[in-house]
Amino acid sequence: MNCKQIRELRLMKEMTLDELSQKSGVSKSYLSVLERGKINNPSLRILIQISNALDVDIDQFVRPLTSLK
């Protein structure tokens, strides 16, 4: 997952970190660290909260694994 997508989507929606934090219920500090790519594996629950707050499908953040050949 590319966590920097969260920042891109947030900025496209003209939201501040504070606003996303309030809408998602995820702390501002956690969102900041996540957006900077310092957390590589957020929980599905967190991703659902963020996707709901950004009004985007969870598929934006979660993609099925493809088999390696």
Rosetta blueprint (number, residue, H / E / L):
1 M L
2 N L
3 C L
4 K H
5 Q H
6 I H
7 R H
8 E H
9 L H
10 R H
11 L H
12 M H
13 K L
14 E L
15 M L
16 T L
17 L H
18 D H
19 E H
20 L H
21 S H
22 Q H
23 K H
24 S H
25 G L
26 V L
27 S L
28 K H
29 S H
30 Y H
31 L H
32 S H
33 V H
34 L H
35 E H
36 R L
37 G L
38 K L
39 I L
40 N L
41 N L
42 P L
43 S L
44 L H
45 R H
46 I H
47 L H
48 I H
49 Q H
50 I H
51 S H
52 N H
53 A H
54 L H
55 D L
56 V L
57 D L
58 I H
59 D H
60 Q H
61 F L
62 V L
63 R L
64 P L
65 L L
66 T L
67 S L
68 L L
69 K L
